[in-house]
């Protein structure tokens, strides 16, 4: 019975020159995927747009449910994903939460896509 060996083992030389290392390490890939996943939902894109265009570049959670025609729990879920992905800041003021874009977050997301 013939033993199956890898091509480089049978000939003694690698089959081709090794490619350069990956552009992203595992941690960078996970962080980039988290951001891209957050951006992949149309409702979350709309939330980012509403927050960005809000007065002073921020919006109260109370102003985010009506434009999306979604319930408050669903909007809160989407906002949490955007905060966890590092795209939005959340600031509690009394009983209300206000959201604003993390400075440079969208630019960083764009750069991570272009670096692939």
JONOR-V521014 format. One record per pair of residues at least 4 apart in sequence whose ideal C-beta (glycine too) atoms are under 8 Angstrom apart, sorted by the first residue. I is the first residue (numbers start at 1). J is the second residue. Records with the same first field share a line. If there is no record, write none. Layout:
BEGIN
I=J, J
END
This chain:
BEGIN
5=9, 10
6=10
7=11, 15
8=12, 13, 14, 15
11=15
14=18
23=115, 116
24=28, 29, 32, 115, 116
25=29
26=30
27=31
28=32, 112
29=33
30=34
31=35
32=36, 112, 113
33=37
34=38, 84, 85, 86
35=39, 85, 86, 87, 105, 109, 112
36=40, 109, 113
37=81, 85
38=44, 81, 82, 84, 85, 87
39=44, 45, 48, 85, 87, 109
40=44
41=45, 78, 81
42=46
43=47, 68, 70, 74, 75, 78
44=48, 78, 81, 82
45=49
46=50, 67, 68
47=51, 64, 68, 75, 78, 79, 82, 88, 99
48=52, 82, 87, 88, 101, 106
49=53
50=54, 59, 63, 64, 67
51=57, 58, 59, 64, 88, 99, 100, 101
52=57, 101
54=58, 59, 63
56=100
57=100, 101
58=91, 98, 99, 100
59=63, 64, 98, 99, 100
60=64, 96, 97, 98, 99
61=65, 72, 75, 76, 79, 96, 97, 98, 99
62=96
63=67
64=68, 75, 79, 99
65=70, 71, 72, 75
68=75
70=74, 75, 78
71=75
72=76
73=77
74=78
75=79
76=80
77=81
78=82
79=83, 88, 90, 97, 99
80=84
81=85
82=87, 88, 99
83=87, 88, 89, 90, 99
86=102, 105
87=101, 102, 105, 106, 109
88=99, 100, 101, 102, 105
89=99, 100, 101, 102
90=97, 98, 99
91=97, 98, 99, 100
92=96, 97, 98
93=97, 98
101=105, 106
104=108
105=109
106=110
107=111
108=112
109=113
110=114
111=115
112=116
END
